[in-house]
Amino acid sequence: MSKKLITAIILIYCSIFVASSIYVMIPVQPLLAEQFDVSLQLAALSSTMFVFPYAFGLVFFGLLADRFSLRKLLLAGMASLSIITYLLSFSNSIYLLLFLRSVQGVLAASFAPVTFAYCFQNFNGSFRALVIAMINTGFLFAGVFGQIVSAFFADWISYPFVFVAFFCFYLSCFIGLFFTLNPSITGSREQDRRIFPMIFSCISDRHLQKVYGITFFLLLTIMLFYGSFEMYVFTTWREFPYSIQLLRLISLIGIVPAFFSSKLMNRFGAESVLRFQLMVMVIGFSPAFFSINVTTIMIASLLMIASTSLTIPMVVLLVGRLASQFKSTALALYSFVLLMGATVGSMLAPAIGFPVVLVLIPIVFLVLTFFSSLLLDDNQ
């Protein structure tokens, strides 16, 4: 097995556990509320206080990736993430936990932009495209996997052990990266003065505006759905007949379409695949729109992941294609918008009732389908 292949496998492995930190607090929010005797709304900030700093950190580390050694940035980021994650297990107040989660969010953001830059610097051709696609799939897989692992350790031992477990995962990531990453060339500082004009150019592009508008709601939907459902079961639907873990496990089947993204894109085009997958989201939530039961919730959860598994790579492709001049800046803004949506979703989850969520999501995605149709017309 070549060193490049081993490095790629390690990066994909890391992507799953780093992105899992976005979602690990969703299953344990009711436990936090009981442990610290606080409201569910305050406990829900344990997700928001990670995602918001994470979103800004993506842009920050994206800029650093152009100036410093990628290997050193990845190793320093993973080592720091390991330490702060271990310290989280000793949190003795909700406010200390929220503070450390915000620091954890900033440090976790050191992985994605630096890793993509490393892939462009060290991998070539179709292998590079495959690795980037699999890393993105790892990020999506983490949306459900992180909740499963978190709930498992919280139920088996206690919620602080979730952080101990992830400390071990991040330590293994650091070891893997240490032995496989190649030395990286330090980037140039010549473009530092141009960063704000580049950001403005991307924001003011009307085609990118439509793509960013769609991007905002992708992770928002996942955070809103699972966060509000967790609280709905905890407060209202106590007789839910199956474990929420089973719901998450079944939903993992939804990542399968991601493995066929390149073939579907080559045959139908990114715009058409995007529009169809947005409609899949509408179709998935339609039964729950009329009746809330185990079957309709299972369908909604499964098709939500299936839809997102293809919309995300299509959006990434469209951003790269539409940003003819400043691709790296446009992709950094894409990551920022994606995570800002996740932040808003985590904030809305405790404030909006689950039945209302089931009505809002299909309506929003009908509007997004219309947006994608305009995008398709513009590019024909």
N, C-alpha and C positions, 0 to 999 in steps of 0.2 A: 504494500500500500504506500503510495507516494506521500511525501510530507505535505504537499498542497491539499491532498484529499483529507489527510488527518486534520490539518488546520481548519478546513471547511467544516468538518464534522464537529470539531470543538466549538467553532463560532455558532453553528446552528444549535448545539446543546446550550451554549450560553444564552442565546436569544430567548429560549423558552423560559429559563429561570429568571433572567433579568426582567422580561416583560410580565412574568407572573406576579411580580411585586405590585403591579398596578391593581391586581384583582384579589390579592390574598385576604384583604380585610372584609370583603363582602360577606363571606359566611360567618365571620366571627363578630360582626357588629352587635348582634343581640347579646353575645357573651360580654363584650366590652361594656355595654349599657348596664348589665347586671353587676359586673365586677366593680365598676367605678361609680355605680349608682347615679348614672346620668341618663339623659334622654337618648332615644335612638337617633335623633337629628344630630346631636353632638358626637355620638359614636360614629356616625356616617362620615364625619369630617376626617376620619382616619384614612379614607380613600381620597377625598378631595385634597388633603394636605400633602399627599404624595404626588398626585397627577398634575396639579398646577405648577409646582416647582419643576417637575419633570419636563413639562412642555417648554418652559423657558430654558431649561438646561440643554435641551436638544439643540436650540439655536446657538447657545453659548459654546458648547463643545463642537458644534459644526464649524464655528469660526476658528477654534483652537486647532482643529484637525488640519487646517491649511498652514499652520505655523510651527507645529511641534511634531516630534516623532510619534507616529501612530502606535507603535509598540509600547512606548513609555506611557502614553495616555491611557491605553487599554489596561495595562498592568496596574498603573496607579489608581485608575478608576475602580477596577475590580477589587483591589486590596482595600481601598477606602470603603467600598460598598459592603464588603465582608465585615469589617469592623463595626460600622454603624448598625448593621443588621443584628449583630450579636448584642450590642448595647441596648437595642430595642427590647430584648427579652427581660431586661431589668427595669423597665418602665413601671414606676409605682404610682403614677397619676395619669389621667387622661391627657393633661396638658403637656406633660413631658413626652408622652407617646406621640402626640400630634407634632410637636417640635422635631423630634427625631425622625418621624416619617417624612417631614418636609426636607430635612437634610438628606435622607435616603433617596428621595425623589431626584434631587439635584445630582447626586453621585451616580444613580442608575442611568441618568441621561448621557453619561460618558460613553456608553456602549454603542448605541445604534449609529449615530453619525460617524463616529470614528471607525466602526466596523465596515460601513459601506465605503468609506474612503480607502480603507485597507484592501477591500475586495477590488476596487478599481486600480489600485496600485500594484497588486500582487497576482491577480487572476486575469485570465484573458478569454475572449470569445464566448462560446456557448457555456463553458464551465463557469465563467463569471456570472452569466445570466442565471444559470441554475442555482448557484450558491445564494445569490441575492434573493431569488424567488423562494428558496427554502428558508432563509432567515426570516423573510416576511411571513411565511407560513408558520414558522416557529412563534412569531409574535402573536399571530391569530390563535394558534393552538393554546398559547398561554392564557387566553381569555377564559377558557374553561378549565384547563389543567391546573392553573394557579388556585382556583377555587376548590378543586377536588383535593389537592395536596393540603391546602390550608385547613379545610374542614376535617380531613382525616387526622392530622396531628392534633388539632384542637379537641376533637372528640376522644381521641385515643389517650392523650396526656393532658394538655392544657393549652390555652391560646399562646402563652409565652414561648412554648416549645416550637411553635410555627417559625419564630424568628431564629431559634437555635438550628432548626432543620435547614432553613435557607442560608444561614451562615455557612453550614457545611457544604451546601450546593455551590455557593459563591466561592468558597475556598477551593473546591475542586475545579471550578472554572478558571480561577487564577493559576492553579498549577498547570492545567492544560494549556492555557495561553502562554505561560512562561516558557514551556518547552517546545512550542510549535511556531510561535510568531517569528517572522523574519524581521531583522532590523529595518527601520523605515527611514526614508529620506525626509529631512526637515523641510517643510514647505516655505514658500516665499512670503514676505510681508508686503509686497508691492501693492496688493489689492485691498489692503486694510482701509484705505481712504475711500474706496468705492463701494463699501458694503451697503451704506444707506441708499445711494442711488439704485443699486441692484435690487434691494428689497422693495423700494418704491416702484421700480419697473415691473416687478412680478405682481405686486398688489394691484396696480393700475391696469394690468392686462385683463380685458373683459372675458377672454376665453378661460384664463386661469381662475378668475373670480367664480365662474360657474363650477369649475372642478373643486375649488376650495369650499364652495357652498355645500356640495355633496359630501366632501370629506368630513366636514364638521359633524355630520349626523351619524357617521359609521360607528365609532366607538361609543358615542353618546348613547346610542340605542342599546348596546350591550350592557353598559354600566347601569342605565336606567331600568332596563328589563330585570336583570338579575338582582339589583339592589332593591327595587320596589317589591319584587316577588319574595325575596328573603324576608322582608318585613311583613308582607301580607300573610305569609305562612305563620310567622311568629306571633302576629297580633290577631288575625282573623280566621285564617283557614288552618286551624290547628289539627283538624282531622285529615289533612292531606295524606292520602294512603301510602305514598311511596317516599323514600328518602330523596331529598333534593340532590344528593349525590348521584342517584340514578338518572335524574333529569340531566345533570351535567355530563354524565358518561355517554348517554344517548346522543347528546348534542355534539359530541366530538366527531360523530360520523359526518357532520356537516363540513369538516375541513377537506374531505375527499375531493371535491371539485377543484380545489386549489392546485392539485397535482396535474390537472389538465388545462391549466390557464393558458399556457403557450400555444397548445394546439387549437383551443377555442378562439384565441385571439387571431391566430394566423388564418383561420377559416372564416370567421365572421367579422373580425375587426373589434378593436377595444371598445368603441362607442356602442356598438350593438350588444356586446356581451354585458357592458355596464348597464345599459337600459333594461335588458332582460332580467338581470340579477336584482335590480331595484324593484322590479315587479314581483320577483320571487318573495321579497320581503313582504310586500302587500298581500300576496296570496297566503303566506305563512300565518299572518296575523288575522286574516279575515274570519276564520272560524271562531277564534277567541273574541272577536269583535261582537259576536252575537251570543256566545255562551262560554262561560268560564268553567272548564272541567279539566280533568287530568289529560284527556286526549288532546284537547285544543291547546293546552299549555305546552305539551310535548311537541306538537307540530310547530308551534310558534318558535320554540327554542331551537329546534333542529334546523328549520328553514332560515332562521335569523343567522345562524353560524354559516350555513351553506351559502347564503346571499353574500355575507361579508367576506367569505373566503375568496370570492372572485371579484367583488367590487374593489377591494383594496389593491390588488395587483394591477387591475385595469386603470385605477386612478393614478397609481404611481407611473405607469406607462404614459398616460395622457399628460401628466405634469412634465415628464421628461421630454415629450414630443412638442408640447406647446411652448415650453420655455426654451426657445431657440438660442438665446444668448447666455442666460444665467441658470443653468440646470441645477447646480449644487445649491444655490440660494433658493430656487423654487422648491426643491425637494426638502430643504430645511424648513421652509414655511409650511409645506404640506404636513410635515411631522408635527409642527407646532399647532396647526389648525386641528389635526386629528386628535391630539392630546388635550387641546382646549375643549373640544367636544366631550371627551371622556370626563374632564373636570366638571363641566356643566351637568353631565348625566349623573355623576355621583352626588352632586349637590341637589339635583331635582328628585332623586330617588326617594328620600324620606319625606319630601314635601308633597309629592303627587301620589294619589292612591293608585294601586295596581290596576283596578278596572279602568281608570282614566288613561293610564299608560297604554293599555291594550287598544284603546280607541285612537289615541294620538299617533301612535307609530305608523299604522297603515295610511292615515291621512297625510302625514309628513312625507312618506315615501311615494305617495301618488304625486305630490308636488315635485319631489326630486326626480321622478321619472319624466315629468314634463321638462324640467331643467336639462336632463340628459338628452332629450329629444332636440332641444334647441342647440345643444352642443354638437349633436350629430349633424344637424342641418348646416351649421357653420363650417363644418369640416368636409363637407361633400363638394 
